[in-house]
Each structure stands twice: as structure tokens, then as C-alpha cells.
Amino acid sequence: MKNIKNIKPILLSGLLMLIFFSCSDILEKDPVSSFSGQGFYKNSSDAQSGVYGIYDAAQSTFRVNFSYWGEGRADAVNTNHAGDPLALQQNTLNQSITSARWNSIYETVSRANYAIKYVPTVFESESEFSLQLIAQARALRALSYFYAVRVWGDVPLITEPYESVEQEFFISKTDKEVVLDQIVDDLIFASENCRVTFSSDSSRILFTQGAAHALLTQVYMWRNQYDAAIESSEKVLDNSLYSLVSINDWSRIFTSGYSNESIFEVGYNEVQTNALRVLYAIGADSDYFPSEKFKNSFETGDLRKDLIYDTTDADPRKIWKFFGQGFNDESSDPSGNNIVLIRLADIMLLKAEAHNKLGDTTEALRLLNLIRDRAGLPALTLASATTLYGDLESAILHERSIELSFEGHRWFDLVRTDKAINTMNPINGLSDPENLVWPIHEDAINRNPNLIQNQFYR
């Protein structure tokens, strides 16, 4: 594991109150290096900068790994690239692949821990503003740990900043259910104390109450807690910030960002960039292109198909969902597009899945058909869903595979619904449940004598 003891958060500078920052304000602040938590947090501007620093770390976490972790091991993508793309697709993971590193996740956690501890110290008394900042820090910590437990299973749970040689440095792994309990605690706090909305586009790239409820829905579904998932998802669906866009605006969810459908995006720009082009859009040389199975899974008349990849190409090698239909940029230059991690269609389909699990097929079909109707597809009944897909749950999961394609959900959907082995075994031989998690990177194992490699990779 990264030497967290010696990490000092690199905090984004900022002097204006949080509500006055636009997206570009937040993204364009220059880092201020080498401040300890104790020495940096002196006033409210420092508190805001500390929280911005957590978002900055999250940019590094997700710029590539949202796709490697959420799509690379699943059935919608294929690859010709060596390294992580091929290892993930062929299920030949080892402890030296890049996506086995958790450094950026723990960098984000470290900055969050500093903010959670020190933000209260710069205010004379507890205030709504200080609680809002702490809530964002806890939401970002929860987001980081939620990815960690889904990727590696049991992971070290660290909730305090490292500031003293007296602290335990070599942290062992914590049971994933304990980590998930902490995630839920953080998100409940965030759902109660984050702002309801920010000015301008910031409601899409900063954690709001709605984003916390949406992430809680994902966590509850991961834990098969369907009643809780329905309760949290209803708070999202009742939130006036969010609504489905029309099919005419569907591509703009990804190409422009900040749509009414978006709940939480990781913000990027021309300075702070991501690898979307390398992942999906360098013509014949991107990391991933649509698999034959994915291309053959569309129903006739689905209006999304032409918006996702180049259907005019006999051997399509370009996913243009994130750049727009007809995108023809062969450059491997980094992208400034935001990465949409959570959006309304995702939460609606999770809610449909939860209702179906609890026997309420009427509500499950209603939610499913709202998404299908936008895509130009006929409404399903319980009978037609069974005829087409075997059962209603499979119909909902199929809809997620199309609607949310390449957005970083497919692998996690397969794992949480116990369909990963059946789906991937014919493709790459996946057969052992202990192989569903990643190996811990060798650097972490070598640096921490109390870390034990995940069972499958020993």
C-alpha cells in the first residue's frame, strides 16, 4: 500500500465561498504543495480548499479506472491492446497490472480524512457551512471505499489522517462488510448535511444530498438490501434536480455533461484531463471496442445503437458514445469531458430491480418501460419480458447493459447479481468466485507486511 503516513494532501487553493465557484473555477485552481493538515487548516478558505483537494484526487482515481474496473472484465468490450485491457478481458490478472493499484483511492481517502478532522477546527462553532464541507468529504471517502470493496473485497479501513509515528502504519485488511457499514454511515451523514443544490453546473460535479442518496442506492443494491434501496432511490426520483432527457439530448449527457439526468460527474477540463479517447475513441487503436455479443444484443429499432458506436463500419473499432455520433478524431490527446459516474437512468433501473426482487412486478415494469420508451422500444409485459429474456430480472439487467454501456457498471452488475461466472466463463474461463476480485498490487504487498494477498492470487 502507498506510504500513507508520509502523504501530505495537495490542496487546491481557493478564496471564494463555495457557492460562487463554477466548474471551471474548481478545476482550474493550481495545487498548493506540501502542507500538513495541522499547518494548513487555518480559516474557512483553507477548509474549502481542502475539500477541493479531495475532488482533485478523485480525478486521478477515475480518469482510466472507471472503465478498467467497471467494464474491462465484462462482456460488452473487446480489445487488441496488451497490458491491462488484455489481462482483464482474458482474465489473466496478476499483481503487477496497473488497475491492481489502489494508490489513488487511498490518496483520496487520505485527503478526505484530513478534511473530516480539521475542517471543524477552523470554525468557532459548528455551522451549516462546516457540516456541508465535512459531508462532501465523507461522501468522497464513501465513494472511494465503495470502489475499493467492489474491486478488492476486504481492504484496509483508514478513517484518521496519518500525523504521528505513534499511529499504526501497517494496516491489515478489514472485512468488506465493516467497510460497507462505514460507507453507509458516511453517506447517511452526507445525505443529511450536503447542500441540496449549488449554483450553475456545480450541482453535477460536487456532492449534493441527491448524489448521496443515489450512491446509497447503489450500495444498498450491492448488499441486496432492497427495501433500503427503494427508499433511497425514491428520494432521488422525487428530487427536482433530476429528470430524464429526451433521446435527442441523450448523447449530450456524455458529450457536454451537466445534463438534467446527471447526478454526479467527475469534472475534467483541458488542463485536468482523462483517458476517454485512449479508452474508447482512437479509431482502430483504442483500448476497447464493442464485442460481437454486445453488438448482437440490441433489439430492432433501438434508437441508442447509432449513438453508441459506428454501426456503418463492418468491423467497428470506435465507441463514440462519449464524443458524439460521427466523432472522427484519431488523436490520443487526453479528453476534457466529464465522466458521468451516476445518473438517473441508473437509479431508476436499480429501483426497478429492487421492486422485482420484492415481488412488485408492476412498478418494476413501469420503471423499465420508461427507459425503453425513450429508446423507441415497445413496452414489455411480464410475459413478453419472460419470452425475450427468460425473466423480468434478466430484462432489467439487459436494459442496464445497453442504456449504461461503457459507463463503468457492467462488471459490477454481473458480480452483484451472481451472473459473472455464467456470463464470462464461455468467454474467458472465469470459474472461481475468489477470482471475482482483483489482486492487490505487488507494491502494496511489499510495503506492508500485514497485507495478505487475495486468496486466488497467492
N, C-alpha and C positions, 0 to 999 in steps of 0.2 A: 504493500500500500504506500501511497505517496507520503513523504515525510511531513505529515500534517503538523507536527509540533513546530516546525520551522516556517510554516506558511504564514505569511502576513497578508491580509487581504489587500488587494489592489483596488482602491475605492475610486469610483467616478466622482469627479468634482461637480459641484452644483451649488448655486447660491440662491436660486429662486424657490419659492414654495412649490411643492409637488404638483399642485393643481394647475400651475401655469406652464408646465412642461408639455410640449408637443412631442411626438415620436422622435423627430429629428433632434430636438433638444436633448433627449435622454441618450440617444445613440451617438451623438457627436461629442460628448464630453470626453476630454482627454484623461487617461488614467493618472492618478497621483500615486507614486510608488513608495513602498517601504514605510508604511505606517502600521504600528501595532494598534490593536483595538483600544488599549488603555490610553495611548497617546493621541489617538485620532479623534475619538468621540468627545467633542467639547461643546458643541452647540447644535441647534436644530438643522442647520445646513449640513453639518457633518453627518447627522443621523440620516438625512435624505440621501447623501452621497453613499453612505454605507449600504443602504438598500439598493441603490442603483448598481453598486458593485456586484450584488448577487445576480441581478439580471445580466450583467456583463459576463459573469462566469457561466450562466445558463446558455448564453450564445455559443460558447465553446463546446458545451456538453452536447448540444443538439445539432450542430451545423452539418454533421455527417451521420452521427449515430442514431438520429431519429429513424433513418432508413435502414442502416445496418441492423439495429436491434429489432425494429418492428416489421421489416419486410424481407431482409436478406435470407432468412431461413424458411420462408414461406413459399407458397406455390404460385404466386402471381408473377414472379420475376424469373428471368434467366440472365446469364452473364457469360461473357467471354474473357473477363478480367481475372488475372491471378490475384493473390493476396486475399483480403477479407471477403470480397464478393464470391470468389470460387470456393473458399473454405466454408462459408456459410451455406451456399447453395448445395454443395456436395456433402455437407455435414461432416467435414473433416476439421472441426475446430481444434485448436491447440492453444497452449498457454502463452504463445508469442504473438498471436494475431492482435491487431490494433484495437478491435472492438472489445477485446477482453480487458482493456484498461479501464479502471474506474477513477482515474486521477481527476478528470474534470468534474465528475459528480461530487467527489469529496472536496474539491476546491469550492464548489457552490455551497455545499453543506458547511464548510469552514466559515465562509463569509456570512452565511445566514446565522451561524452560532454567535459570531461576534456581534452582529446587529441585534439579535434577540437579547443578548446580555447587556449591551452598552447603550442602546437607544433609550431605555428608561432613565439612564443616569444623566442625560443632558437636559431633562425636563424637571422642573422643580416639583411637579406633581403629575400624577397620571392624567393624561389628556386624551381626547379623541384622536388627535393627530398622532401622538406617540403610539397609541394602540393600532392605528391604521398601518403605521410603518412596521411594527412588530408582526402584525397579521400577514403582511406581504412576505416578510422574511420567513415566517413559519410555513406559508403556502409554498414558497420556493424550496424550502427544505423538504416538505412533504413530496413535492413533485420529483425531486432528486431521488429520494429514498424509494418512491414507488417504482421508478425505473430500475433502481438497483435490485430490489427484491424480485422483480419480474425477470431480470436478466441473470442474476447470480443466485437467487434464493436467499439463504442466510448470508447476511453481511454485517460488518461491524456497525453498531449503532453509536454514534457520537453526537451528543447534544450540548456539549460545552466547548468553548474555544480552548485551544492549547496555549497556555501562557506561562506555565511553570514546570520546572524539572521535577517537581513533586507529583505531577499528574502521571497517570498510567499512559504510556506511549504505545506499547504493543497491544493493541486491542484485538481480542478474539471475535469471532463471528457471533452474532446474535440471532436467535431463532427468528425466521422471517415473520411469524405471526406477531411477535413482540414488536418488530419493526413496523408492521402494518398497524398495530394498535397506536403507535406513536404518530404515524401518518394520519390516522383518523383524528386523533386529538389535535394535531396541528391544523387540520382542515376545518374542524368544527370551530376552533378559535378564529380561523381566517374567515369562515362564513358569517361569523357574528361581528367581526371587527374591521374587515376590509371595507373600503368605500363601496357604495352601491354603483357609482359611476364616476368617471373622470371627464374632464373637458376634452373635446376633439376626439382624436383617434386613440387616446391613451387607454380607454376602456378595453381595448383589444389586446394591448401588449403589457399592461400591468394587471396584477391580480385584483379582481373585484369579488364581491360576495357571490355573484353568479358564477364566476370561474371556479371559486372554491366549491360551490355546490356541484358543479359539473365534474370536477375532479373527484369529489366524494362519490359521485355516481359510478365512475369508473372503478374506484377502489372497492365499493360495495359489490359490484358485479364480479370483480376478481375474487372476492371472498364468498360468492354465492349468497349474499345477504339481500334477497330480492325485495323484501318489504322496505328495507332501508334505502335501496337503490331507487325504488319508485318514489319514496318521499323526497329524496334529494333532487331527483330529476324533475319532479313537479315544480319545485322552486325555480328551476331553470326555465321550464316551459312557460311559467307564469311571469317571467321577467320580461318587461317591455323592451329591454335592450336587444333581444334576440328574436329573429324571425327567419323563416326560410326565404331565400332569394328565389327568383324565377329561374327557369332553365336558361333564359337569355343572359342572365348575370352569373350563372354558375361558375364559369371559368374565372370570373373576377375575384371569387373567393380566394384564389391562389395567385393569380397574376398581379392583382392590385393590393390585395389584403384589406383589412379593416371593414369587411362586409357586415351586414346585419346578422348574418349567420355565424360569424366568427365569435368564439367565446374566449379563447386565449391563443395568441400567436407569440412566437419568439421573434422579436423585431430585429431586422438587419437593414443595412443600407450600403452605399457604395464604399464605405470605409470598413464597416464591421460586416463581413460577408459570410456566406455559407457555400456549400459544395453542391447545390442543387443541379447545376449544369453538369458537373462531373458525374453525379449520381444517375441522371436521367436524360440528358439532352444534348450530348455532343455527337449528334448524328449516329454514325456506326461505331462509336468508340466510348459510349457512356458505360458506367458500371452495370447498369441494369436495363433490360428491355422486356416487353411483355412476354410472358410464357405462352406457349400454344394453349395450355389449359385455360389460362385467363382469357385469351382472345376468343376461345370457343365457348366461354361461359355466358356470353351476353344473350339475352332474349332478343328476338327480332323486334326492331323498332325502338330500341333503347337510344334515346337522344344523347346520352352521355358518351357513347362509344367514340364518336368522331372528336369529342372534346378531350379525350384521354390520351389517345395515341394516333399515329398516322395510319389510318385504315386504307389509304391509297397505295401504300407500299406493300409489295408482295411479301417482304421479309422485314417488317418494321423494327427499327432499332432505336426509336426515339419516343420517349414519353413526354408529350408536350402539355400535359395537364397543368403544370406549374408555370408555363410560359405562354400559353395560348395556342389555339388552333393555327397551324401553318408556321409555327416557330421554326426558323431555319438558321440558327446560329451554331456554327461549328466551333466556336471558341470555347476553350476550357476555363475562361476567366471566371473568377468567383461571382456568385449571384448576390444581389442585394434584396431579393424577395424575402418577405417574411415566411416563416414556416408555421403553418396552422396546426397546432397540436390538438386543440379541442374545438369542435363546432357543433351546432345544434343538431344536425342530422345524426351525428354520432350518438348524442344523448337520447334522441327520440328512438333510435333503433335499439339502444340498450334498454330503454324503458319498455319497448315492445317485447323484447326478450324476457324481461323480468315478469311482465304480465302473463306471458305464455307459460313461464315456469310455474306460476301460481294458479294456472287454470283459467285465466281471464283471456280467452282467445279473441273475444270481440274487440277489446281495447288493443290487444296486440296487432290484430289485423288493421284496425283503424290507423294506427301509427305507421305501420309498414306501408299501407296504401297511400299515405300522404307523400312518402318518398317516391314510391313507384309512379304516382300520378304526375309528379314533377318531371320524371324521366320519360313520360309519354307511354307508360306501360299500363295495361289494364289492371284493375283491382283484383286482388286474389281473394278467394274464399278459402275456408278451411279445406274444402275438398280439392280445389284447384292447386292450393299450396302443397297438399299431400301428393297429388298427381305429378306435379312438376319437380318437387324437391324431396319427397319422402315424408316430410312432416313440416309443421309450421316453424319450428326452431331452425331447421335447415334452410327454409325460405328466408328467414330473417338474416341468418348468417351469410347466405348468398348475397342478399341485398347489401350487407355491410361490405362484402368483398368487392362489389362494383362501386358503390357510392363512395367508399373511403379508400379506394385503391391507391396504393403507393404513398399513403399519408402516414404510415407507421403504425397500423393497427392489426394487420392480418395475422402476423405470428402470434401476437398476444391473444387474439381471438381464438386461434386454434388451440393454444395451451390452456386457456381458462375454461374452454368447453370440452376439454379432453379429446379433441379431434386431431391433435398434431401428429400423433404416431400413425393413425389410419390414413391421414391425408398425405403425409410426407414419406411414409415407408416405400410406396411404389416409385417415388421419385429419387430418393437418396438413401434408402435403407434405414432411416430412423426407426429404432425399435425399443430403446431402453428409456423408461421415464426419467432416470437420472441424467440422461443426455439432453433433457429439455433446457437445462440451464447452461450458461457459458462457463468455461474455465476461468479461474482467477488468474490474471496476468502474472507471469513469472517474476516481474519486478516487485510486485506486491508481496509475493510469497518469499522472495529472497530478503526483503527488507524487514519483514515482520515474522519472527519465529513462532508467534502464536497463531498465525493463519494456517489453516489446513485446506489444501486444495479440494475442490468439489470432487465427490466420490468417483464419478465416471472418468475423470481425467488424471487420477493418481497413477 
